């Protein structure tokens, strides 16, 4: 305990924010303080630890070996302390301050986040940091060390002492641009096979029953454009004669802002559970975490009020 006598707990909070951000300015914004305050806190911590902790690299900074050795212990300690303080408290997003770090498959952003942000933006107390949900190994590490609180993705992360819960069922549909010369309110199996498709190269449908249906019916997808993100779909589909197979909730969200038509598949596919929320079990009963999971589930299910875009 002697090593802690000269270290202010707030300095560890600053250390974690700088480590996660890789940038002094971003850390200051997340913590709601000025950049000089962050710099002064870092200087004090450097003196206490006896190590520079971070060194400049390009426009940002990178951690020293000593900082990398410290970060897991610091994060775990902060989680335990915060959990002990907040265990008996409720969470009110209009009053309480919170920084949520969520790894999210990008198709969920237009479905969930606009509604969630409208609910909390007036208070100015809630900060969301959305990270890509692409690298499974990285996600497991970040969940285990506490640097992210929740994963919303198309797979169940294999994390020690984790909880994985379905977000909701998925209905597959097609999207095409309005005025498509080969589509008039519906699409046939022949047209489905003939037209060029946009697809995710780490294809989310590859683990879905829809692939079995396509194989059984001897229907092929003519994939001519492969992208790493669902967010690439709207612009390319709206401006070409390519089509794409996407979850219906994603299609509905982007069709509010792009000239797209949403079409049923020309074959029958059952709705299925493909997407999950994964988190450490230690967060299950935390008021802020429970609020986040409940709101995301309600918004995805459609039980939250929907936004009507301005004309």
N, C-alpha and C positions, 0 to 999 in steps of 0.2 A: 504493500500500500504506500510505501514511502515515495515511489515514483509518481504517484498521483497528487501529492500534496501541492505541487506547484503548477498543476494543470487545471485550468478552468474547463468545466464540461462544455461550455459554449464553444471552446476552441476545437473540440472534437467534432462538434456539429459542423463547424466551418470546414474542417479537414475533409469530412465526408462529402460535403457539397462540392468542394473544389475537385476532389478525386473523381466524383461522378460526372462533373461538368467538363473537366479538362480545360477550364477557362475561369479566370477570376471574375470577369464581368458577369458571366452566366450564373456563377455561384452567388454573387451579390444579388442578382435579380430573384433567384429562387428563395433566398432567405429574407428578401425585403429590406436589405440594408445597402449602404453605399459601398462602392468599390474600395475607397480608402479604408473603411472599417474592416473589410475582408482582408486587405493587405496587412493592416496592423495586427489583426488576429493571427494571421499566418506567421508574421514575424515573431510574435510572442510564442507560438507553438514551436517554431524552429529553435528558439532559444531553449525552451523546456526540453525538447527531444534531443537537441544536439545534432540535428541533421537538416539539410535544406528542404527535404520532403518533395519539392517539385522543382524542376528546371525547365527553362524555356525550350520549346521545340516549335519552330515555325511561328505561327500566329497564336499558338496555344502553349500549354505546358504538359510535361509528362512526369509521372511519379518516379521518385528514386527507388532503389531497392528497399530501403528502410520503410518508405511509405507503402510499398506493396506488401511488405511483411505485416504492417500494422492494420491495413484496411479491413480485413475480415473480422479481426477482434473488435475494432472500433464499431463496425456496423452491428455486430451481434450485441455489443454492450448497449448501444443506443436503442436497439429494438427492445431489449429487456427493460431498460429504464422507462422508455416511452410506454411500453405495455403495462408496467407496474403503476405508472401514474394515471393512465387513462382507463384502466380495467373497469372501474366502477362508474365511469362517466358515459353519458350518451354522446351522440355526435350530431351537431347541428351545422350544416354547411353554410348557413347564413351568418354564423357567428364564429365557428371554430376555424382555425387555420390548418391547412393540410397540403402537403405536396405528395401527389400520387405518381408513382412510376409504374407504368403498365406496358407490357410487351403485347402488341396487338397485330393480328393479321390485318392488312390494310383495308380489306373489304368491309370491316366493321366500323371504320371511322365515319363514313357518311351515314351509316345506319344509326349509330349510338351517340357519337360525340356531339353533334350539333344540339340535340335536345339536352344532353347533360350539361353542356356549356351554357346554354340559355338559362338553365336552372340556377347556376352558381355564379355567373359572371357579375351580377350586380353587387354581390358582397365583396368581391375582390380578395377573398380569403383562400380560395382553392386554386392550386396550380397543378395542371396535368402535364406530365412528361410521357409522351408516347414513343416507344421504341419498337423497331421492327421485330416481328416474330418469325425469324427465318432460320437462325442457327440453333438447333435443338441443344447442343452441348453448351453453348453460351447461355441459353435461357435457364438450363438446369443450374448452372453455376451461379447466375445472378439471383435466382430464387433462393438457392441455398445460403448465399451470403447476405441476403436481405437487400440487395441493391435494386431489385424490382419486387413489387408486391403481388402482382397478378399477371398471368399469361392468358390471353384470349386468342385461341388459335385452333387449327384444324386437327390437332392431335392431343393426346394425353401425355404431358411431359412426365418423364420418369424422374421424379424428384423425391429425395428422402423425406419421409414424414409429410407427405403432401396430400391435399384434397383436390379431387378433380370432379367437376360437376357440369352436366350438359347445359349449354346456353339455350338451346332451342332447336327444333327441327328445321331442316333445309328443304326447300322446294326448288328444283332446277327449272330455269326458263331460258329462253333465247332473247338476246337483244340485237336489233338491227336499226339502221338509220331510218328515219321517216322518209318516205318517198323511194324506198329501195325498189329498183326496177323488177326484181324477181319475187317480191313478197307483197301480198295484198291482204293483210290482216291475219294470215296463217302461213304455215310453211309445210311442205310435204317432205317425206323421207328422202326423195330424190334430190330436192333442192337443198335439204340439210347436208347431204353428202357432196353435192356439187360445189356449193359456195365455199369460199375460203373462211377459215375460222381463226380467231384470236384465242390464244390459250396461255395459261401459266406454265412456264417450263418445269417448275416443280409442281406438277399438276395436282391440284386439290381433288379433282375428280378421280385421280388414279387410285385412291383408296375407297372409292364410293361404289355402290351397287350399280350406278348408272353405266359403268364400264362393262359390267356383266350383261346388262340389257343390250348395249350396243353390239357386243360380240355375239350374243344369242340371236339377234335379229339381222346379223351381218350388215350392220350400218357402220360406216366409217366417218370419222371427222377429218376433213381436209385442212389440217393445221398449216397455215402459211406464215403466221406471225406469232412468235413466242416471246413473252415478256415476263419479268420477275414479279410484277405487282398488278393487282386488280385495278389500281388507280390509273393504269395506262389504258384500260379498256375504253372508257367513255369517249375520249377524243378520237382514237383511231376508228372505232366503230361508227361514230357519228359523222365522220368525214370520208368514209370509204364504203365499199359494198361488202366488207367483211362482216361476219356475224360472230357472236360469242355466247357460250353457255355459262350462265352465272346464277348465283342464288337469287331468288325472287326479291328478297328484301333489299339486296344491293341494287338490283335493277330498278326497283321503285325509287330508291333514294337518288340515284344518278339521273333518272329520267325526268326529275323535277327541273334539272338545270341543263340537260343536253337534249337535242332533238332525236330522241330514240323511241322506238316502239318495242313493247314487251310482248313476246309471243310464247304460247305453250309449245312444248316439245312435240314433235310429230310421232311420238311413241309414249307409252305409259311407263312412268318411273315412280315408285313410292317415295314419299318424303322420308328423309332419314336424318339421324342425329350425327352430325359431322364435327361440330364445333363445341369447345369446352372451355371452361374457366378453371385454371389451376393455380393453387396458392399453398403456402406453408400452413400446416394445421395450427400452428401457434397464432395465426392471424384470424382464425375462424370466428372467434367471439369478440374480436376487437370492434368497437362500435363504428369506427370510421370505415373499416374494411367491410363489415356487414352491410353498411349503407351503400357502399360502392357496388358490391355484388348485386344487391337487391335492385338498385336503380338500373344497372346495366341489363339485368334480366328482364325487368319490366319494360324498358324501352325496346329491347330486341323483340319481345313478345307482342308489342303493340299496345300494351295496357297503359302506357304513358301517353299524354296528349300529343298529337302530331302537329308538326309545324306546317303552316300553309305559306308557301313562298309568295312574296309580294309580286303583284303584276307589273 
